[in-house]
Amino acid sequence: MKRIKYNSPVVLTFALISLAVLGLNKITGGWTNAHFFSVYRSSLASLYTYPRFFLYVLGHGSWTHFISNMLLILVVGPPLEEKLGSRKLLIAIAITAFAGGIVQFVLFPGYALLGASGIVFMMIIMSSFAGSKKGTIPLTLIVVFVLYLGGELVDAVTRQDSVSQLTHIIGGICGAVMGFVMKK
């Protein structure tokens, strides 16, 4: 008899916690996202400011926002976690969240940021490193990075929406740097 295996603990736990946060946000009428699961400029004297640099990746504004991020994380994340290990992937998620949170806090004081799209793009770029051999740079990494970075730069200039293209770019850069470092 086949058993169901919790095959990717970091990725699955991330998705389940994000789902719980989405539900909690719905129950509280948006209060939890506003106070705990969004990053924005706030007083450095507030103890709530610091966890938000990491927790905003668990918050999502809607079911559609949640699904668009989690589907990609659930597809790209498990093979990456298997290749790198749970600990390294968790560290990569934390570093990417912190980098995006700090940039949002410093550069966009009037706006709040939430969601895991920076994590998604970090995983996409890191996954391009997964099959590379020592001393080589995979062509797929270059193509994905150029297409992704180019698309985000075009969107940043031409679109007026609530999507933080800079967070996507930071996620991609974090993925490239950590993919290169972790490959060594």
Backbone bond lengths (Angstrom), bond angles and torsions (degrees), N, CA, C in turn:
res aa  C-N    CA-C-N  psi(-1)  N-CA   C-N-CA  omega(-1)  CA-C   N-CA-C  phi
1 M - - - 1.450 - - 1.527 110.00 -
2 K 1.304 116.61 134.97 1.461 122.82 -179.87 1.524 109.90 -79.64
3 R 1.326 114.89 141.23 1.462 120.90 176.22 1.517 109.38 -111.60
4 I 1.302 115.43 150.58 1.461 120.48 173.97 1.523 107.19 -82.79
5 K 1.332 116.11 131.97 1.456 121.65 -176.95 1.528 110.03 -113.37
6 Y 1.308 116.35 135.53 1.464 122.86 173.66 1.523 106.12 -78.60
7 N 1.334 115.34 76.59 1.459 122.84 -164.05 1.520 115.84 -75.50
8 S 1.292 118.38 -19.15 1.461 121.44 -175.74 1.524 108.35 -138.92
9 P 1.333 117.15 80.22 1.469 119.96 -170.10 1.526 115.19 -58.69
10 V 1.323 118.73 -40.67 1.464 119.61 -179.14 1.526 110.30 -67.93
11 V 1.320 116.85 -48.58 1.466 121.18 -177.24 1.534 110.80 -65.30
12 L 1.313 117.59 -47.71 1.459 120.25 -179.19 1.525 111.81 -65.14
13 T 1.315 117.50 -42.10 1.464 120.75 179.07 1.529 110.40 -64.96
14 F 1.322 116.63 -41.12 1.473 120.90 176.79 1.534 109.83 -58.15
15 A 1.322 116.83 -47.10 1.471 121.13 -178.96 1.528 111.39 -65.06
16 L 1.319 117.10 -41.80 1.470 120.48 -179.40 1.524 111.98 -68.46
17 I 1.332 117.40 -40.91 1.465 119.53 176.92 1.524 109.95 -65.00
18 S 1.321 117.14 -41.56 1.471 120.57 177.75 1.529 111.17 -61.07
19 L 1.322 116.83 -38.94 1.469 120.64 176.68 1.527 110.60 -64.33
20 A 1.330 116.99 -42.88 1.469 120.91 178.04 1.529 110.87 -63.17
21 V 1.334 117.14 -40.57 1.465 121.41 178.15 1.522 110.36 -64.49
22 L 1.332 117.40 -39.80 1.462 121.30 177.27 1.532 109.97 -61.42
23 G 1.325 116.79 -45.41 1.459 120.69 177.67 1.517 112.28 -62.93
24 L 1.317 116.54 -44.23 1.464 121.58 178.65 1.523 110.86 -61.94
25 N 1.325 116.29 -40.03 1.458 120.05 177.81 1.526 110.94 -63.34
26 K 1.315 116.59 -39.54 1.473 120.48 178.11 1.529 110.50 -63.96
27 I 1.338 116.35 -44.76 1.468 121.45 -179.54 1.522 111.45 -62.86
28 T 1.347 116.74 -38.58 1.469 120.67 -176.31 1.530 113.17 -90.19
29 G 1.313 116.91 6.44 1.459 119.94 178.75 1.524 113.96 64.97
30 G 1.327 116.81 30.74 1.459 121.53 177.68 1.518 114.65 95.21
31 W 1.324 117.56 -6.17 1.462 121.35 -176.76 1.524 112.34 -61.69
32 T 1.331 118.36 -43.27 1.463 119.70 -176.50 1.525 112.21 -67.14
33 N 1.325 117.33 -39.79 1.463 118.45 176.33 1.527 110.47 -63.32
34 A 1.310 116.73 -43.20 1.464 120.94 -178.16 1.526 112.29 -63.87
35 H 1.317 117.77 -34.53 1.463 120.76 -174.07 1.527 115.06 -100.40
36 F 1.327 117.93 -26.51 1.464 119.94 -174.38 1.523 114.69 -126.69
37 F 1.326 118.41 -32.27 1.461 121.22 -169.09 1.525 113.47 -114.96
38 S 1.321 116.54 32.52 1.460 124.73 171.81 1.519 106.61 -139.91
39 V 1.316 115.78 147.40 1.464 119.27 175.01 1.516 107.82 -110.59
40 Y 1.312 115.85 134.84 1.456 122.75 -179.40 1.518 107.72 -159.54
41 R 1.317 116.06 166.97 1.459 120.53 -179.86 1.519 108.44 -67.74
42 S 1.306 114.96 122.17 1.462 121.82 175.74 1.522 107.62 -144.82
43 S 1.292 116.35 173.35 1.455 121.31 -176.93 1.534 110.97 -62.75
44 L 1.317 115.82 134.70 1.462 120.18 175.75 1.526 111.29 -70.36
45 A 1.321 117.25 -12.42 1.461 121.17 176.30 1.532 111.72 -79.35
46 S 1.324 116.29 -16.87 1.464 120.51 179.69 1.525 110.43 -79.77
47 L 1.314 116.74 128.49 1.462 120.90 178.09 1.518 111.82 -67.40
48 Y 1.323 118.06 -21.09 1.464 121.68 179.40 1.529 112.42 -72.35
49 T 1.326 116.92 -22.91 1.459 120.97 -176.90 1.530 111.48 -60.46
50 Y 1.309 117.84 -43.94 1.464 122.01 -171.45 1.523 114.12 -70.53
51 P 1.322 120.30 -44.99 1.476 118.37 176.43 1.526 113.26 -63.12
52 R 1.339 116.86 -28.00 1.467 119.97 -179.80 1.522 112.38 -63.10
53 F 1.350 117.79 -25.37 1.466 120.70 177.52 1.527 111.13 -60.91
54 F 1.323 117.66 -21.14 1.459 122.79 179.94 1.529 112.21 -112.09
55 L 1.332 117.25 -39.41 1.470 121.74 -170.42 1.523 114.20 -72.83
56 Y 1.323 118.32 -20.61 1.464 119.99 -177.14 1.528 112.19 -59.20
57 V 1.342 117.95 -25.39 1.471 120.08 -179.08 1.527 111.85 -70.33
58 L 1.321 117.22 -15.22 1.466 121.03 178.33 1.533 112.20 -88.09
59 G 1.317 117.41 -19.20 1.461 121.70 -178.30 1.521 111.84 -87.76
60 H 1.316 116.11 143.44 1.462 122.35 176.63 1.517 108.37 -139.69
61 G 1.324 115.60 144.61 1.454 120.70 -174.93 1.514 115.28 -77.15
62 S 1.338 116.63 -20.80 1.464 119.91 -177.40 1.523 109.21 -160.25
63 W 1.320 114.77 170.32 1.460 120.93 176.64 1.536 110.14 -60.18
64 T 1.333 117.05 -42.17 1.463 121.68 -179.65 1.522 110.85 -62.77
65 H 1.316 116.67 -44.07 1.465 121.85 177.62 1.534 109.76 -60.45
66 F 1.315 116.92 -45.90 1.464 122.43 178.92 1.529 110.96 -60.28
67 I 1.330 116.95 -50.46 1.469 121.74 -176.80 1.530 110.99 -62.68
68 S 1.325 117.25 -42.45 1.470 119.09 -177.89 1.534 111.32 -62.35
69 N 1.317 117.57 -36.26 1.465 120.04 176.85 1.525 112.17 -77.93
70 M 1.321 117.56 -45.92 1.463 120.18 -173.28 1.527 113.09 -69.56
71 L 1.327 118.04 -34.72 1.463 118.63 177.96 1.527 110.84 -59.86
72 L 1.311 116.23 -44.05 1.459 119.29 178.93 1.531 111.51 -68.56
73 I 1.310 117.43 -41.84 1.469 120.43 178.14 1.520 110.50 -62.00
74 L 1.329 117.28 -41.28 1.468 121.00 -178.85 1.528 112.66 -72.29
75 V 1.322 117.95 -21.34 1.465 120.78 176.78 1.532 111.11 -87.80
76 V 1.318 116.79 -46.96 1.463 121.26 -174.97 1.529 112.16 -83.90
77 G 1.326 117.35 -33.78 1.456 121.99 -172.45 1.520 117.30 -65.67
78 P 1.341 119.81 -48.35 1.469 119.23 -176.15 1.533 115.33 -58.42
79 P 1.340 120.22 -45.69 1.471 117.46 176.65 1.533 112.32 -63.59
80 L 1.326 115.90 -34.41 1.458 120.37 177.92 1.528 110.34 -66.36
81 E 1.318 116.23 -43.70 1.466 120.38 178.19 1.527 111.12 -64.25
82 E 1.313 116.89 -38.11 1.464 120.45 177.87 1.523 110.88 -64.49
83 K 1.327 116.42 -40.28 1.463 121.22 -178.10 1.532 111.77 -73.09
84 L 1.335 116.93 -46.86 1.464 121.49 -175.06 1.525 113.50 -86.51
85 G 1.311 116.03 -32.75 1.453 121.10 -171.03 1.518 109.98 101.76
86 S 1.310 115.66 152.66 1.469 121.31 -175.91 1.522 112.24 -63.35
87 R 1.311 117.20 -42.03 1.466 121.23 -176.68 1.532 110.70 -62.26
88 K 1.324 117.64 -48.31 1.465 120.82 -179.35 1.525 111.47 -63.82
89 L 1.327 117.00 -39.35 1.460 118.94 179.24 1.520 110.68 -66.26
90 L 1.318 117.60 -41.03 1.468 121.05 177.77 1.531 110.82 -61.89
91 I 1.315 116.97 -41.34 1.465 120.79 176.84 1.532 110.07 -62.81
92 A 1.330 117.33 -43.30 1.465 121.29 179.07 1.531 110.86 -61.52
93 I 1.315 117.03 -40.80 1.472 121.07 177.92 1.522 109.92 -63.38
94 A 1.326 117.13 -45.80 1.466 121.01 -178.25 1.530 111.28 -64.22
95 I 1.322 117.66 -43.76 1.468 120.86 179.66 1.527 110.74 -63.40
96 T 1.318 116.52 -43.91 1.468 120.67 179.94 1.527 110.89 -64.86
97 A 1.328 117.02 -43.80 1.467 120.58 177.80 1.524 110.31 -59.74
98 F 1.324 116.72 -47.14 1.460 120.79 -178.44 1.535 111.23 -63.03
99 A 1.329 117.35 -44.51 1.464 120.49 179.58 1.529 110.86 -60.35
100 G 1.328 117.01 -46.52 1.468 120.39 178.63 1.519 112.11 -64.85
101 G 1.328 116.31 -39.78 1.463 120.72 179.83 1.517 112.72 -64.56
102 I 1.326 116.05 -43.47 1.472 120.24 179.33 1.527 110.69 -64.36
103 V 1.326 116.67 -44.58 1.474 119.79 -179.81 1.526 110.18 -61.84
104 Q 1.326 117.15 -43.62 1.459 120.73 178.34 1.527 110.67 -60.79
105 F 1.313 116.39 -46.84 1.461 122.97 -178.39 1.531 111.14 -59.33
106 V 1.327 116.62 -44.24 1.464 121.46 -174.59 1.527 112.30 -79.81
107 L 1.335 117.14 -46.37 1.464 120.21 -170.39 1.529 115.63 -90.73
108 F 1.328 117.53 -22.41 1.469 120.20 -175.02 1.522 110.86 -128.37
109 P 1.328 117.20 68.84 1.467 120.52 -173.48 1.526 114.50 -63.09
110 G 1.303 118.32 -24.54 1.454 120.61 -176.41 1.520 114.86 -93.26
111 Y 1.333 117.36 4.69 1.461 120.17 -174.84 1.524 111.32 -128.35
112 A 1.316 114.86 147.42 1.465 121.18 174.80 1.528 108.78 -101.45
113 L 1.320 115.42 148.30 1.458 121.85 -179.90 1.515 109.04 -126.41
114 L 1.333 116.16 136.61 1.454 120.69 172.46 1.513 109.09 -149.64
115 G 1.320 115.91 156.89 1.458 121.24 177.41 1.519 112.25 116.06
116 A 1.330 114.30 164.63 1.461 121.95 -172.73 1.518 113.82 -106.24
117 S 1.322 118.77 20.41 1.464 119.20 -176.22 1.526 112.57 -66.51
118 G 1.320 118.53 -32.21 1.462 120.14 174.39 1.523 111.19 -62.78
119 I 1.330 116.34 -37.29 1.464 121.88 177.16 1.530 109.72 -66.68
120 V 1.316 116.56 -41.09 1.466 121.23 178.02 1.526 109.89 -57.56
121 F 1.322 117.22 -49.83 1.451 120.11 -177.02 1.520 111.98 -69.72
122 M 1.327 117.72 -32.59 1.459 120.19 174.13 1.522 109.62 -61.12
123 M 1.329 117.03 -44.83 1.473 120.90 -179.90 1.525 112.13 -65.62
124 I 1.321 116.94 -39.15 1.463 120.35 179.69 1.533 110.06 -61.73
125 I 1.313 116.74 -47.08 1.464 120.03 -179.70 1.524 110.64 -68.14
126 M 1.331 118.05 -43.23 1.469 120.41 179.89 1.523 111.68 -63.08
127 S 1.323 116.63 -34.63 1.465 119.08 -179.13 1.530 111.62 -65.53
128 S 1.326 116.54 -25.33 1.464 119.80 176.57 1.522 111.96 -67.11
129 F 1.319 116.64 -23.38 1.465 121.36 177.27 1.525 112.30 -81.51
130 A 1.315 117.36 -20.85 1.466 121.58 -168.98 1.524 113.92 -55.27
131 G 1.303 118.26 -38.54 1.462 120.16 -176.89 1.513 114.91 -99.30
132 S 1.329 116.97 9.52 1.461 118.24 -175.58 1.526 111.93 -78.49
133 K 1.305 114.69 153.34 1.464 122.63 177.93 1.527 108.62 -97.16
134 K 1.324 115.77 156.96 1.455 121.37 -179.79 1.532 110.03 -58.56
135 G 1.336 115.42 134.04 1.451 120.36 177.43 1.513 114.61 83.16
136 T 1.333 118.02 6.04 1.467 120.90 179.79 1.524 110.32 -124.89
137 I 1.298 115.07 154.40 1.466 121.70 171.94 1.523 105.79 -115.23
138 P 1.332 116.79 119.49 1.467 118.83 -177.54 1.535 111.61 -64.61
139 L 1.309 116.74 134.32 1.455 121.48 176.77 1.524 110.73 -59.63
140 T 1.340 116.91 -34.89 1.474 119.48 178.46 1.520 110.93 -60.25
141 L 1.331 117.56 -36.35 1.466 120.94 177.54 1.528 109.93 -62.25
142 I 1.311 116.97 -46.31 1.461 121.00 -178.61 1.529 110.33 -63.11
143 V 1.322 116.63 -46.41 1.462 120.70 -178.92 1.528 110.84 -63.32
144 V 1.328 116.96 -48.26 1.473 120.77 -179.83 1.520 110.27 -61.23
145 F 1.328 116.48 -44.97 1.465 120.72 -178.16 1.521 111.22 -62.98
146 V 1.335 117.65 -45.67 1.464 121.24 -179.52 1.527 110.82 -65.49
147 L 1.339 117.30 -46.78 1.469 120.04 178.92 1.522 111.59 -62.35
148 Y 1.294 115.47 -44.97 1.462 121.10 -178.25 1.527 110.90 -66.41
149 L 1.336 116.02 -52.12 1.458 120.15 -178.89 1.522 110.61 -62.25
150 G 1.331 117.16 -43.63 1.458 121.00 177.73 1.518 112.20 -60.03
151 G 1.329 115.89 -45.19 1.465 119.93 178.96 1.516 112.69 -62.44
152 E 1.307 116.43 -40.96 1.465 120.24 179.77 1.523 111.55 -68.82
153 L 1.323 117.02 -38.87 1.463 119.81 177.61 1.523 111.10 -65.10
154 V 1.336 117.11 -42.53 1.464 120.63 177.12 1.527 109.90 -62.36
155 D 1.332 117.01 -45.92 1.470 120.37 178.87 1.527 111.83 -61.29
156 A 1.325 116.87 -39.40 1.467 120.44 -179.25 1.522 111.48 -62.02
157 V 1.327 116.48 -33.39 1.461 120.96 -177.86 1.526 111.90 -86.82
158 T 1.334 117.60 -36.63 1.467 120.17 -170.25 1.522 115.22 -100.60
159 R 1.314 118.85 -18.84 1.466 119.85 -175.15 1.517 111.62 -105.44
160 Q 1.286 115.03 143.34 1.458 122.30 174.02 1.523 107.23 -116.08
161 D 1.323 116.58 82.90 1.456 120.34 -179.79 1.519 109.54 -135.53
162 S 1.299 116.61 -175.27 1.460 120.86 -177.33 1.524 112.31 -92.95
163 V 1.321 117.57 12.65 1.456 121.61 -179.75 1.525 109.20 -87.90
164 S 1.312 116.31 132.90 1.452 120.87 179.34 1.524 110.17 -91.37
165 Q 1.319 115.93 92.35 1.461 120.09 178.96 1.528 110.86 -62.53
166 L 1.334 116.98 -31.96 1.461 119.79 178.67 1.525 110.99 -62.52
167 T 1.313 117.72 -37.37 1.464 120.85 177.07 1.520 110.48 -65.00
168 H 1.318 117.87 -38.97 1.457 121.35 176.16 1.530 110.17 -62.39
169 I 1.318 115.74 -45.16 1.464 120.34 179.89 1.529 110.47 -62.58
170 I 1.323 117.06 -43.93 1.466 120.70 178.30 1.520 109.89 -61.36
171 G 1.328 117.40 -42.03 1.468 120.69 176.79 1.512 111.57 -59.78
172 G 1.331 117.01 -43.05 1.461 121.20 178.98 1.520 112.05 -65.40
173 I 1.323 116.54 -42.10 1.464 120.16 178.16 1.528 110.40 -65.17
174 C 1.323 116.99 -44.18 1.476 120.33 176.74 1.529 110.25 -58.92
175 G 1.319 116.83 -42.60 1.463 120.81 179.13 1.515 112.01 -62.33
176 A 1.343 116.86 -40.88 1.465 120.53 179.55 1.526 110.91 -66.94
177 V 1.324 116.43 -46.78 1.470 120.33 -178.82 1.527 110.63 -64.68
178 M 1.325 116.55 -49.23 1.472 119.03 -177.80 1.533 111.76 -69.80
179 G 1.321 117.00 -33.99 1.452 119.50 175.75 1.517 111.45 -61.27
180 F 1.330 115.45 -42.97 1.459 120.83 179.06 1.532 110.55 -66.83
181 V 1.325 116.92 -46.24 1.472 121.29 -178.72 1.527 110.95 -66.06
182 M 1.320 117.52 -45.69 1.468 120.60 -177.61 1.523 112.17 -70.90
183 K 1.317 116.75 -24.78 1.462 120.01 177.57 1.525 109.94 -66.87
184 K 1.335 117.00 -33.00 1.463 121.02 177.35 1.506 108.82 -71.51
